[in-house]
Structure formats: structure tokens, C-alpha cells
Amino acid sequence: MRQYDEETHEYLILEKMNADEVALNGDEAETVMTYHEELPSPDIIAEEVKRSGFDTFEVTHIIETIKRYQV
């Protein structure tokens, strides 16, 4: 077996929600997730979140590495 290929993908997930709704309903709560290569500052994101009718947001930074092998 030998590795013949590898690629890496990096992206951010912005998730907007209302904290009280998440506390009451858990996974059933309404959330909006969007995928991005870059995000503005947390202050700018906070303004967008408020305009969207939410009060909480979280940012997840994902780095995926895919390795392919030939057998």
C-alpha cells in the first residue's frame, strides 16, 4: 500500500441561534449555519446576528485532510 494523493481543505462554519431556545429545545432549536472561507471581525458578525433576529453565534474552524492510498 502506498499513499498517492493528499489534499487539505480549510473552512469556517458560522452558526446563529437564540440561547434560550437552545437551552429549552436542544438539537431541535432553530439554527442557521453558513460556510465561509473567511469571516469579518466578531463585532461585525454580532451586528449581522442581531439583524437576523438571533442573540448568539459560534464559529467552528475546520481543517480536513484527505489521504488517498493505493493497495
NORSULTA-V739209 format. One record per residue. N is the residue number from 1. SS is DSSP state (~ for helix, > for strand, _ for the rest). Layout:
n=<N N>
ss=<SS SS>
This chain:
n=<1 2 3 4 5 6 7 8 9 10 11 12 13 14 15 16 17 18 19 20 21 22 23 24 25 26 27 28 29 30 31 32 33 34 35 36 37 38 39 40 41 42 43 44 45 46 47 48 49 50 51 52 53 54 55 56 57 58 59 60 61 62 63 64 65 66 67 68 69 70 71>
ss=<_ > > > > > > > > > > > > > > > > _ ~ ~ ~ ~ ~ ~ ~ ~ ~ ~ _ _ > > > > > > _ _ _ _ _ ~ ~ ~ ~ ~ ~ ~ ~ ~ ~ _ _ _ _ > > > > > > > > > > > > > > > _>
